Amino acid sequence: EDKVVQSPLSLVVHEGDTVTLNCSYEVTNFRSLLWYKQEKKAPTFLFMLTSSGIEKKSGRLSSILDKKELFSILNITATQTGDSAVYLCAGETNAGNMLTFGGGTRLMVKP
Amino acid sequence: DTGVSQDPRHKITKRGQNVTFRCDPISEHNRLYWYRQTLGQGPEFLTYFQNEAQLEKSRLLSDRFSAERPKGSFSTLEIQRTEQGDSAMYLCASSLGWGRTGELFFGEGSRLTVL
């Protein structure tokens, strides 16, 4: 059965800190690794990673995939209170029909 | 608003009752997904449609759960004879269905509370 594990479960930092969120996956016929941000209700898409070693970047957020070690990280630099959310990692199968989500990392950024 | 919309946003019901949730996807998206999320967990895949065809339903939690997308537009998720363990957030998502199939656009969910 496919499995995605995220760590840490939760994290409290102060504004301006840099954080690294971890995601390990075991997904049969792996296609892509995705990161989502969930603030209150609906998860919103952040990144899709399909190739190892290529960093995706969007503002202060960046992510990279290691397909050999079955691992991805999400970095957030110069954190702001608006970054407070649950960050979800998900693995997609080659069939492209479903995502297996991890349990999420709850990030709280204090002023 | 052209995002994914779900209705109702919150449903409280008594054990044994049937409930139905509706999802209206983004209009040009041909894939529609249902996920369930319980407190402190990530979303759990239930089923998905490509247009009106339900292509994966083995992950529906029991035969009390069923979903339809009769005309390839909106979808409904029905839970019959609800149990307290069905209490959760039911999320609908849609995607374009090619290329970036993992990029899902989620609705705000329908929260079910079974008393």
Chai-1 contact restraints between the chains, C-beta under 6 A:
chainA,res_idxA,chainB,res_idxB,connection_type,confidence,min_distance_angstrom,max_distance_angstrom,comment,restraint_id
A,S32,B,G102,contact,1.0,0.0,6.0,A-B,restraint_1
A,L34,B,G102,contact,1.0,0.0,6.0,A-B,restraint_2
A,K41,B,E108,contact,1.0,0.0,6.0,A-B,restraint_3
A,K41,B,G109,contact,1.0,0.0,6.0,A-B,restraint_4
A,A42,B,F106,contact,1.0,0.0,6.0,A-B,restraint_5
A,A42,B,E108,contact,1.0,0.0,6.0,A-B,restraint_6
A,P43,B,F106,contact,1.0,0.0,6.0,A-B,restraint_7
A,F45,B,E103,contact,1.0,0.0,6.0,A-B,restraint_8
A,M48,B,G102,contact,1.0,0.0,6.0,A-B,restraint_9
A,L88,B,G42,contact,1.0,0.0,6.0,A-B,restraint_10
A,E92,B,G102,contact,1.0,0.0,6.0,A-B,restraint_11
A,G96,B,T101,contact,1.0,0.0,6.0,A-B,restraint_12
A,N97,B,Y48,contact,1.0,0.0,6.0,A-B,restraint_13
A,N97,B,E56,contact,1.0,0.0,6.0,A-B,restraint_14
A,M98,B,F45,contact,1.0,0.0,6.0,A-B,restraint_15
A,F101,B,G42,contact,1.0,0.0,6.0,A-B,restraint_16
A,F101,B,P43,contact,1.0,0.0,6.0,A-B,restraint_17
A,G102,B,G42,contact,1.0,0.0,6.0,A-B,restraint_18
A,G103,B,Q41,contact,1.0,0.0,6.0,A-B,restraint_19
A,G103,B,G42,contact,1.0,0.0,6.0,A-B,restraint_20
A,G104,B,G42,contact,1.0,0.0,6.0,A-B,restraint_21
